[in-house]
Amino acid sequence: MSNQKRRESVEGYLFAAPLLVGLVFFSVIPMIASLVISFCRYDIFTPPKFIGAANYTDLFHDPLFWQSLKVTAIYSVVGVPLGLTLGLAVAILMNQKLRGIAVFRTIYYLPAVVSGVAVSLLWVWIFDPSYGLGNVVLRGLGLPPSQWLSAPSTSLLSLIIMSLWGVGGGMVIYLAGLQSVPQHLHEAASLDGANVWQRFRHVTLPMLSPVIFYNLIMGIIGSFQVFTQAFVMTNGGPVNSTLFYVLYLFRQAFNYYRMGYASAMAWVLFAIILLLTLLVFRSSAMWVYYEGERKGNG
């Protein structure tokens, strides 16, 4: 290696050093420590005591663990497809060539960058059963008012509705994908007699499939890490109907000081997210299209 290349390599490592040091000390080492603690009984105040896999076996006999997993799974199964669909619909609307469209894009995107606590407090007011905007809208439509967050039957649905507030983040990514679809493909499809729906189904969607794939992965990961909304708005109630997995993990760690049990929950969550991500990656070969890729040619 020449002196110049050696100097460039050293400079590159020096520039990357702060990130690498931060990654090691604030991610890698804490993860290893969490894995070790998950096999211990540890309450912060006394030294960890090794208990083997007892924390993991206790999980499967804990009814609240299963309740938190159920709540999170329902939220993910319902909320993620709704968010993907609405984000794409808004992106299609925002992709029109109209005067002032940039203002509307900004308006739709802004909720995605507002603080989670501020948004949660706003939606607590919207869902107030006495004077909230939600029931004002229902009464205006001639529908009976709802208890929203106060009733076990509607509390989780209320949080799913609230999650749609942040579709602007996915909308921006969809919008970038829509604007990268080659116009000549639409023109060729039109010449072949394809209508608007056929062009969307056979041209736009295949070209957008990598973007949909990305948003799906991020949506699944995000849905299994919901905490702020449940903590601020319902604290897991009523009757544990919004006891999300991460909220229950937080309680075990910082309310009951069962750090070993909470670490075991964290690693189970990691395994669940990893498994779901791998399943989506494996399925991507059947529905994700990459431009320039030729199927069956290796």
Residue, then its C-alpha position, 0 to 999 in steps of 0.5 A: m500500500s502506498n503512503q497516500k493510500r495508507r494516509e487516506s485509510v488512517e484518516g478514514y478510520l479517524f473520521a469514523a472513530p467517534l461513531l464506532v466508539g459510540l456504537v461499541f459503548f452505547s449499543v454493543i456493550p449494553m446489548i451484551a450486558s442485557l443478554v447476561i443480565s437476562f439469565c440473572r435475578y437483578d434489582i439494581f440494588t444488589p449484585p446480579k445472581f445467576i438463575g439460568a433460564a428461569n426468567y425466560t420460563d417465567l415469561f411463558h407463565d405470565p398472563l400479562f406477558w401474553q396480554s401485552l404480546k396480544v395487544t401489540a400483535i393486534y396493533s401491528v396486524v391492523g395498524v401497519p396495513l392501514g398506515l401503508t395504505l393511507g400513506l400511499a393514498v396521500a402520496i398519490l394525491m400529493n404527486q399531482k402537478l398543482r400550484g401550491i402542492a408543496v405547501f400541502r406536502t409540508i402540512y401532511y408531513l409535519p405531524a410526523v416530526v412533532s414530539g410523541v408526548a405532545v401528540s399524545l396529549l393532543w389526542v387525549w383531548i381529541f378522544d375526551p368523551s365529554y368535550g373531545l373533537g372525536n365525539v363532536v365529529l361523530r355527533g355531526l355524522g349522526l352517530p352515537p358518541s364513543q368512550w374512546l380511551s375510557a372503554p376496553s372495547t375501543s381503547l386499542l382502536s383509538l390508538i390505532i386511529m391515532s397512529l394514522w396521524g404520522v403517515g406523513g413520514g411514509m408519504v414522503i418515501y412513497l412520493a420519492g418512489l412515485q416520482s422515480v417511476p419512468q414516465h415512458l412506462h405509463e405512456a407505453a401502457s396507455l398506448d396499449g389501452a391500459n386504463v388508470w387502474q391497470r396502469f396503477r396495478h401493473v406499472t406503478l405498484p411493481m415499481l413501488s414494491p421496493v418502497i412498500f417493502y421498506n415501509l413494511i419492514m419499518g412499520i413492523i419494527g415500529s409497531f412492536q416498539v410502541f411505548t409513548q402513546a400508551f404510557v402517556m394516554t392510557n398507561g396500559g388501561p383500561v383493564n390492560s387493553t392497551l398494555f403494549y409489550v414495551l410498556y410492560l417491559f418498562r414496568q418490569a424494569f423501572n417500576y418493579y426493578r426486575m431488570g433480569y426479567a425485563s432483559a429477557m423480555a427485550w431479547v424475546l422481543f428482539a427474536i420476534i422482530l428478527l423472525l418477522t423481518l426475515l419472513v418478510f425478506r423471504s417473501s420479498a422474492m415473490w412480490v418485490y420487483y427491482e428495475g433491471e432485475r431479470k427473473g430466472n437468470g440467476 
